[in-house]
């Protein structure tokens, strides 16, 4: 059983009972959020519901497991023979959620 949902203007594939990482949300740990922008739903018996663009009257409850830091990325810029070097790094922040159904 899985769903395709839209959260923070990005689409995610969510399976029941499996935690996923989404872009950082402004919610506290162990709180519950509701996701009402469900694009597609596929059940256990291969029944598929497709929304236009969203499925009406379907909301998912998700538990927030906490915030997680992503993998650090580094960008190195330079110009040859000009003594110009810059190193820039960033570490994205994610929120781990678990859908209960």
C-alpha positions as CSV (number, residue, x, y, z in Angstrom):
1,X,0.0,0.0,0.0
2,X,1.5,3.3,-1.0
3,X,0.5,6.9,-1.8
4,X,1.9,9.7,-4.0
5,X,1.5,13.0,-2.0
6,X,2.5,16.6,-2.4
7,X,4.2,18.2,0.5
8,X,6.0,21.6,0.4
9,X,5.5,21.7,-3.4
10,X,7.4,18.4,-3.9
11,X,6.0,15.0,-4.6
12,X,6.9,12.0,-2.4
13,X,6.1,8.3,-2.6
14,X,5.0,7.2,0.9
15,X,4.6,3.6,2.0
16,X,2.7,2.6,5.1
17,X,5.0,1.7,8.0
18,X,8.2,3.0,6.3
19,X,9.7,6.3,7.4
20,X,10.7,8.8,4.7
21,X,12.7,12.0,4.6
22,X,11.0,15.2,3.5
23,X,12.1,18.8,3.4
24,X,12.3,20.4,6.8
25,X,8.9,21.1,8.3
26,X,8.2,23.6,11.1
27,X,6.7,21.0,13.5
28,X,7.8,19.5,16.8
29,X,9.0,16.0,17.3
30,X,6.3,13.4,18.2
31,X,3.6,15.6,16.8
32,X,1.1,14.5,14.1
33,X,0.5,16.2,10.8
34,X,-2.2,15.6,8.2
35,X,-1.5,15.3,4.5
36,X,-4.5,16.2,2.4
37,X,-2.8,16.6,-1.0
38,X,-2.9,12.9,-2.1
39,X,-2.3,12.5,-5.9
40,X,-2.5,8.7,-6.1
41,X,-3.4,5.8,-3.9
42,X,-2.7,2.1,-4.5
43,X,-4.2,-0.4,-2.1
44,X,-3.2,-4.0,-1.1
45,X,-5.5,-5.6,-3.7
46,X,-4.1,-3.5,-6.6
47,X,-7.0,-1.0,-6.6
48,X,-5.7,2.4,-7.8
49,X,-7.3,5.8,-7.2
50,X,-6.0,8.8,-9.2
51,X,-6.9,12.3,-8.2
52,X,-7.7,15.2,-10.5
53,X,-5.3,16.7,-9.3
54,X,-6.0,15.5,-5.7
55,X,-8.2,12.7,-4.3
56,X,-11.2,14.2,-2.5
57,X,-11.9,13.3,1.1
58,X,-8.6,11.5,1.6
59,X,-6.2,12.6,4.4
60,X,-3.2,10.8,5.7
61,X,-2.0,11.0,9.3
62,X,1.8,11.1,9.7
63,X,3.9,11.1,12.9
64,X,7.0,13.3,13.0
65,X,10.0,11.3,14.1
66,X,12.4,14.2,14.2
67,X,14.9,16.4,12.2
68,X,17.8,14.9,10.4
69,X,20.8,16.5,8.7
70,X,21.6,15.4,5.2
71,X,24.9,14.7,3.6
72,X,27.3,17.6,3.3
73,X,27.9,18.9,-0.2
74,X,30.9,21.0,-1.2
75,X,31.5,23.3,-4.1
76,X,35.0,24.4,-5.1
77,X,35.4,27.2,-7.5
78,X,38.7,28.5,-8.9
79,X,40.1,30.4,-11.8
80,X,43.4,29.3,-13.1
81,X,46.4,31.6,-12.9
82,X,44.4,34.2,-11.0
83,X,44.9,33.0,-7.4
84,X,41.1,32.7,-7.0
85,X,39.8,29.8,-4.9
86,X,36.6,29.5,-3.0
87,X,35.1,26.5,-1.1
88,X,31.4,26.6,-0.3
89,X,29.6,23.9,1.6
90,X,26.0,23.2,2.7
91,X,24.2,20.6,4.6
92,X,20.4,20.2,3.9
93,X,18.0,19.7,6.7
94,X,15.2,17.1,6.5
95,X,12.3,15.9,8.7
96,X,11.7,12.2,9.1
97,X,8.0,11.2,9.1
98,X,6.1,7.9,9.4
99,X,2.7,7.5,7.8
100,X,0.2,5.6,9.9
101,X,-2.6,5.5,7.2
